[in-house]
Amino acid sequence: MDISGSTIVLTGGTGSFGTAFTERVLRDYPDVLIRIFSRDELKQSESRTRFGDERVRYLIGDVRDRERLTRACQGAQIVVHAAAMKQVPACEYNPFEAVSTNVHGAQNVVDAAIDAGIHRVVALSTDKAVNPLNIYGATKLCAEKIVVQGNTYAAVSGTRFACVRYGNVVGSRGSVVPIFKRQVREGRITITDERMTRFWITLDQAVDLVLFAIDELTGGEIFVPKIPSMRVVDLADVMAPDLPREYIGIRPGEKLHETLFTSDEARMTRDLGDKYVVLPPYRPWHVAHGWEDSAELPDGFSYSSDTNSEWLTGPELQKMLDEVPYERRGAADQR
C-alpha cells in the first residue's frame, strides 16, 4: 500500500519513534496528513513548535478511551500504534495500569480501526514480548496476540493488522545510553552484568521497518528486522573508557540476553533477506499472505542477542552514537 495521499493516525506520536516517523513522512510524502494521538499536552505543544507544519494535527486522547480513539480514526486510512507504558519498574509497580494501556489499549485500537474503516494497522512491539519475565513484556505479548488475531474480527472488512518487533533503540529514553551519559558526568559507570547483550536498532531503521510493514502486510504478520547485537561492556568501553565500573547485578525482571523469536516461532518464520516475518499459527481470515516462497529457517533456529551472527564493534558503536540527533540523545522513547 502506497501511503501517498493517506491520513495516518499515530498513537504515542510525541515519543522518539513518533518524532522520527513524523519527520520522515513529512520529508518524503508531502501529501500525507498525520494525526498525533497522545495524552500529554506539553509534549504535543513541543512537537507543534518543532514541526510547525499544518499537515500534522494534534489530538489529545488516551488509547484506553475507545470512543475518543474511534473518533480520531474517522476518515483515516492507516494507524501506527506506538503508544504504551514501557518502563519496566513503572509497569511492575502499576500492573493494572500497564494492562489497561498495553492490553486494553491494543484491543481499543483494533476495535476503533475496524469501526472507522481503517485499511492497515501496524503495532510496535518489542523483544521483551518473547518469553517475558516482567509485566511489560507480558502485556506486549498480549498486545501482539490481540493485534494479530484482530484480523479475525476484521475478516469481512478491508482492515488488516500486523506488528513489528524489534530490540533496544539507540539513545531512547530509559535505555542504557542516557543512563551511561548521566553516569559519565557523575564519574562512575554501573553495569548489571558483564555478560549482558542486547539487540540494537536505530530510529531510522525502526521507521524503515514500519513503512515496509504498512506497504507489504496482508494481515497477521510480525516483522522482525535483522539487526546487530552489542555487549553492554563494549558500550561502556566506548562511552567511558577510563571511568571505574561497579557491577550491581541483574535487576528484577531483567534478562542477560534478549530474543526476537524462539525456535518454536521459527517454524512459522520466513527469511526475507534483511528481515524475518513470523506468520500466525492460526489464520481463520483466509487471506493468502504471499510469503510461502520465502526461505524457511533451519530446525531449532532462534534469534537471540547472544547467538547473533552480527555484532557491533567499538567504532561501529561510536558511529551509531554520533548519529543520534542531539535533541534525541537521552530523550524519551515511545517504544
N, C-alpha and C positions, 0 to 999 in steps of 0.2 A: 504494500500500500504506500503510495507516494503521499507524504504528508503535506505537500504543497496545497495551499488554499484551505487547510484544515483549521479548526479550533481545537486546542489541546487544553484539557484540564490537568493541572499539575498539583497534586496534593503534596503538602510539605514542601512547597516550592521556594521557600526562603532559606533552605539549608544549602550546604555546599553543593550537593548534586543538583538541586533545583536551580541554583545560580548558574552553574556550569551549563546545564541543559538549556536554560533560557538564553544565555549568551550565544550558544551555538545556533539555536534555532533562529534567533533574531538576525544573526550574521548570514546564515545560509539559506533561509526561507523567508523572503521579505513579505510574502502574502499569508503567513501563518499568524494566528492570534493565540495568545497564551493566557489562560485564566489561572492565576496562582491562588490556590485554595489552602489557607492555613489559619491558625488561630492567634498568631502573635502580631498585633497591630504595629508594634515598634519595628519588628523585622520587615514587615510589609512597607512601612514608611521608608526605611533604609533602602529596601530594594527599589522602591519607586524613584528615590533620589539617584540610585546607582544607574538605572536603565533609562529613565526619563523618556520612555517610548510608549506611544499610545496603543501599540499592538499588545501591550501587557496590561491585563486587567487584574484587580486585586479583590478577592472575595474573602471576608472573614468567615471562618467556619471550622468545624471540627468533624473529622471522619466518624466520630461517634454519633453525629446527628444525620440520620439518613435523609430526612426531609430537606435539610439545607444542602446536602450533597447532591441530591437529585435535582434540586433547582439549579445548582452550579453546573450540572452536566447538560442541561437543556440546550439543544442546538449545537452541541459539540460533537466531534467525531472520534476523538482519541482521549483516553485517560492514561496518564503516567502516575502511578500510585507510589509515592516516596515517603509519605507521612508514616511515622511510627514512634513509639517510645523505644530508644536504642541503648541507653546507658544501663549496663548490667546491674550496678548497685541500685539504681533507682527502680528498676523492674523487680529486683528481689525484695526491696522494702515495700513496694506498692504493687503486689502481684495482680490485684483486682483491676487496677488502673491499666496495667500492661495488657491484660486480657481485653479490657474494654476498647483500648485503642488499636492494638495489633490484630486481635482476632475478630471482635465485633466490627471494628473499623473495616477490615477486609471484606466481611460479609456485606456491609453497607455499600462499599464500592461496587461489589458485584450486583447487588440489587439496584442501585442507582443507575449503573451503566445499562442494565437491561431495560429498566423503566424509561430511560431517556433515549434509548436507541443508539447508544454509542457503538461505533464499529469495532474498535480494538482497544484493549486494556492491557497494559504491561505493568506488573507489580515488581518492585525491587525487593529482593531477598538477600540472604547472607549465608556465608559458610557456617555461621553459628546455628543455622537451622538443621544441619546434618549431625545426627547423633547428639542432640542438645543436652547440655549439662546444666543449663540455667533457664530461668523463666523467659528471658529474652529469646533465646534460641527456640524454646518450646513454642512460644507464641508465633514466632516467624515460621516454624514448621507448619503449625495450624493454618496460618495465613496462606502459605503456599498451597496446601491441600484445598482450601476454600476457593482460591482463585482458579486453580487448575480444574477442579470439579464444577466450578461455576459455569463451565461450558455445557454441563448437563442441563442446567436451568435455561440456558440461552439457546438450546439446540434448534428451536423453531424460529429464532430471531437471527439477525445478522451480527450480533455481538459475539466477539471471540476474546478469550482471555489467555494470557501466558505470563510467565515470570522470567526474571533474570536473577542469577545467583552468583555473587562474587565475593572476594575477600576484602581485606582492610584497604581503605582508601588513603593514599599518601597524604599526610598532613591534615586529615579530617579531625574534627572536634572529638575529643575523648580518646583519640588514638595515641600511640606511643610517641609520635614525633613532637606534638606540642608539649607533652609531658617532659620529654628529654630537653626541649628548648628551655622550659622553665627551670629544670634542674641544672642546666649548664650555667644559668645566671646565679643559681644558688651554690654552685661549686661542688656538686655531688650527684652521681647518677645511681639510681636504684634499678636493679634488674630482678625480675621474679625468678627466673631460672635460666642458666646459661645454655640449656638445650633448646630453648623455645624457638619455634619457627612460625612464620606467618606467610600467607599469600599476600601479594601487594598489587594494587591496581591504581592507575591514575584516574583523575576525574574525567579526562578526555576519553580514556578507554571505556569508562563506565557509560558515558554518553553515547559513544560509538555502539556499544552493546545494546542499549535501549533502542536506538534508532534502527539497528538491524532487526531487533525483535518486532518492532512495530511493522516493519516492511515485510518480514518473512513469516510471521506466526500464522498458523492455521487453527490453533486452539489447543491448549493443554500442555504446551512445551515449557520446559525450564532450560533456558540458555545459559551456559557456563563458559566463560572465557578461558583460554589457555594463558595463564599469567605466571610470572616467576614467583619463587619463594625467596624469603630473606631470613637470615638469622638475626635475632634481636641483638646479640653481642656484636655482630658486624655493623649494625646501625649505630650502636654506641661507639664503636671504633671510629666511625666517620664523623659523628656529631660531637663527640667528647673524647678524643684520643688520650688526653693527658689527665683526665679527672679520675679521682678514686671512685670505685664502684662498691655498692653494697647489694648483696644477693638476699632478697627478702622472702623468697618462697612463693609458690603458686597461690593465687588468691582463690577464694571460694567460687566455684562455677567456671573456672578458667581451665583451658586445655594447654598442654605442651605444644600440640600441633593441631592444625585445623584441616578439615576435609571438605572438599567441594562436591564430591559424590562418593558413595560407598561402592563396594563390589556388588552388592545387591542391586543398586541403581544402575550399575554399569551394564547389566544385562539388558536394560531398556534404553541405553545411551548410544548415540551415534557420533562419530568423529566427523566434524565439518571442516577440518583443516586448522583454522585458527581458533576454533571454539568447539564445544560439545553441545549436544542437545539431548536432554533427558526427556523421554517420551512417557506419557501417562500409562500406567499399567491397566487402567480401567477407562475405556473410552466409548461410552454409550451414545455419544452425539454423532457418530458415524460420518465423520469428515476425514477424508484422506489427508494425512499430514505431509506426504511427499518426501519423507526422509528415509524411506525404506532402502534406497540405493546407496545411502551413505555408509561408510565403513563401520562395522561392528567392532567392539573392543575385546581384547583378549580376556579369556576366562579368569576371574579373580582380580581384575584390574580395579584399583581405586585411585582417586585423585586426592592426595594428601600433601600437605605442605612439607612434610619431612622426607617424602619419597619422590618429590617432584624432580623432573629431569632438567628443569631450568632454574638457575639460582642467580641472584643479583650479586655482583662483585662490589667491592668498596667504591670504585669510581662510578659504577652504574647507580649505586645508591645515592652518591653525591649529586650526580646529574639529575636524578629524579627530584631530589630535594631542591636543587637550584631552579627547577622548572615550575615549582609550586608558586603561583602568583602571590605576591606579598600579602595582599589583603586576605588571602585564604589561609595563610600559614597560622595554624593554631585556631582557626575559625571553626565554627560548628558544622558538623555534617549531619545530614538527614538520612543517612543510610541505615 
